[in-house]
């Protein structure tokens, strides 16, 4: 899994710690990353529609997240930041994206997220 990669741990120490301590989100991210259809949808949403990967992720897994959180928001700010770090690592290190831009999200307690472009 991504969070066990040495480079992720060095770049995102806090995110690694938070995700390691939260089995629900760790498993959900693992599920998302290994699900080719959903992961490709996240990448295409970022590339074509300029929708931040975190936003697409919370839309795809909205029901699971709401059930786990017992409400309409991800309460833990650390988790929200760790989700962003996870997708930042994937898009920058695995997909070679270099340019980032912050966009408004306003879903499940996430106010802003990042989209990643090739140029």
Secondary structure, 3 states (H helix, E strand, C coil): CHHHCHHHHHHCHHHHHHHHCCHHHHHHHHHHHHCHHHHHHHHHHHHHHCCCHHHHHHHHCHHHHHHHHCCCCCCCHHHHHHHHHHHHHHHHHHCCCCEEEEEEEEECCEEEEEEEECC
